[in-house]
């Protein structure tokens, strides 16, 4: 599998990393965002709360619903962002997009409770 190698980004402080709230959530639903050629809308269960998170994966997968019931890592304290008339309340961590390969989900090695913090 060929990929683009990227340089290591500039150093950040541990304090900066602690600002991110990264948690495990289970993807409970995937809906098309009709006005977009890239975006889908994920419903994600974090245990005590749920979020709607928009992800640009429409061109990366034949069937975006294949990730329903999968756990993945998300940033849950990112400021809400409006895209194509929808509001995203977080960010999915995926692996490989920046390197030019078809991204995969960042998932735990075994199931853990929804809402568990990473880091």
Secondary structure as GFF3:
##gff-version 3
##sequence-region A 1 119
A	DSSP	alpha_helix	14	18	.	.	.	ID=ss1
A	DSSP	beta_strand	22	32	.	.	.	ID=ss2
A	DSSP	beta_strand	40	45	.	.	.	ID=ss3
A	DSSP	beta_strand	50	55	.	.	.	ID=ss4
A	DSSP	three_ten_helix	64	67	.	.	.	ID=ss5
A	DSSP	beta_strand	71	75	.	.	.	ID=ss6
A	DSSP	beta_strand	81	83	.	.	.	ID=ss7
A	DSSP	beta_strand	86	88	.	.	.	ID=ss8
A	DSSP	beta_strand	91	92	.	.	.	ID=ss9
A	DSSP	beta_strand	94	95	.	.	.	ID=ss10
A	DSSP	three_ten_helix	97	99	.	.	.	ID=ss11
A	DSSP	beta_strand	104	105	.	.	.	ID=ss12
###
